[in-house]
Amino acid sequence: MTDLYTRPWTPLELVGRAIESFDLAALAEQLRDEEAYRTHGRCGLTLARGEHLTMVLTVVKAGKSVDVQRPPGPVTILLLDGRTTLETHDVGRRLDLTPWTAVAFAPAVAHRIEAQMDSTLLIVIGEKVRD
């Protein structure tokens, strides 16, 4: 496999006329080869970030989870492959996500994503809500 990225990785800065495409399947495969994935069962890579959004590709091994306390902005999660359960701590919702499912929610909704199968997610966090 050819490395698509090397660490330390610098995400695409969304300024000016920045534009880039990402081979998400190949990037996910490379993330699964990282020590963090083998050790902790999850690994992520921030692909792009700017004043108004951050885009993170995340892989999670079956049986492992990712806890997010209070995201600073609205969140959209797209499940690309696998199967996960998303639970919101404060809202009391439980959603089963299958490939090509998307879920969106407001800022500051604490949530947990648990992988039922090895899964790949694209997480987009919107602009931080100003107090």
C-alpha positions in Angstrom: 0.0 0.0 0.0 1.2 3.5 -0.8 1.0 5.9 2.1 -1.5 8.6 1.4 -0.4 10.6 4.5 2.5 10.6 7.0 2.4 11.8 10.6 2.6 14.6 11.6 -0.2 15.4 9.2 -1.3 18.9 8.3 -5.0 19.1 7.4 -6.2 21.2 4.5 -6.7 24.7 5.7 -10.0 25.9 4.3 -9.0 29.4 3.4 -8.8 31.3 0.1 -9.5 28.9 -2.8 -8.4 25.7 -1.1 -9.7 22.6 -2.6 -8.7 18.9 -2.2 -10.2 15.5 -2.8 -9.7 12.6 -0.4 -9.7 8.8 -1.2 -11.6 7.9 2.0 -11.5 4.2 1.5 -7.7 4.2 1.1 -7.2 6.6 4.0 -9.4 4.4 6.3 -7.3 1.4 5.3 -4.1 3.3 6.2 -5.6 4.4 9.5 -6.3 0.8 10.4 -2.6 0.1 10.0 -1.7 2.7 12.7 -0.6 1.7 16.2 -3.4 3.7 17.8 -6.0 1.6 16.0 -4.2 -1.7 16.9 -3.8 -0.6 20.5 -7.0 1.4 21.3 -9.4 0.2 18.6 -9.9 3.7 17.1 -8.0 6.2 15.1 -8.8 9.5 13.3 -7.3 11.9 10.9 -8.5 15.6 10.5 -8.7 16.0 6.8 -9.7 19.7 6.6 -10.4 22.5 8.9 -11.4 26.1 8.8 -13.3 28.8 10.6 -16.6 27.2 9.8 -16.0 23.4 9.8 -13.7 20.6 10.6 -13.8 17.2 8.8 -12.4 14.1 10.5 -12.2 10.6 9.1 -12.5 8.1 12.0 -12.1 4.3 12.1 -13.5 2.3 15.0 -12.9 -1.4 15.7 -15.9 -3.6 16.5 -16.7 -3.4 20.3 -14.9 -0.1 20.8 -16.4 3.3 21.2 -15.7 7.0 20.9 -17.1 9.4 23.6 -17.5 13.1 22.7 -18.4 15.3 25.7 -19.6 18.6 24.2 -18.8 19.3 20.5 -18.3 23.1 20.0 -20.5 23.2 16.9 -23.2 21.3 15.1 -22.2 17.8 14.1 -22.9 15.6 11.1 -21.8 12.0 11.2 -21.8 9.9 8.0 -21.3 6.2 8.4 -19.4 5.0 5.4 -19.1 1.3 6.3 -19.7 -1.0 9.2 -22.4 -0.6 11.8 -22.5 1.7 14.9 -24.8 2.8 17.6 -24.9 6.5 18.6 -26.2 7.4 22.0 -26.8 10.9 23.2 -26.2 11.5 26.9 -28.4 14.5 27.5 -31.1 14.0 24.8 -31.7 10.3 25.5 -31.6 9.1 21.9 -30.2 5.9 20.6 -29.7 5.5 16.9 -28.5 2.5 15.0 -26.4 3.6 12.0 -25.8 1.4 8.9 -23.7 2.3 5.8 -24.8 5.5 4.1 -26.7 6.7 7.1 -26.2 10.2 8.3 -27.1 11.8 11.6 -27.0 15.5 12.5 -27.3 17.2 15.8 -27.0 20.5 17.6 -23.8 21.8 19.3 -23.0 20.6 22.8 -24.9 17.3 22.5 -22.7 14.8 24.3 -22.7 11.5 22.6 -21.0 8.1 22.3 -20.4 6.1 19.1 -20.0 2.4 19.6 -19.0 0.1 16.7 -21.0 -3.1 16.3 -18.7 -3.9 13.3 -15.4 -2.4 12.2 -16.6 1.0 11.0 -15.5 4.1 9.1 -17.1 7.4 9.8 -16.8 10.9 8.3 -17.5 13.4 11.0 -18.1 17.1 10.1 -18.2 19.6 13.0 -19.6 23.0 12.1 -18.7 26.4 13.2 -18.2 26.9 16.9 -21.3 28.4 18.5 -20.5 31.9 19.9 -21.6 32.6 23.4 
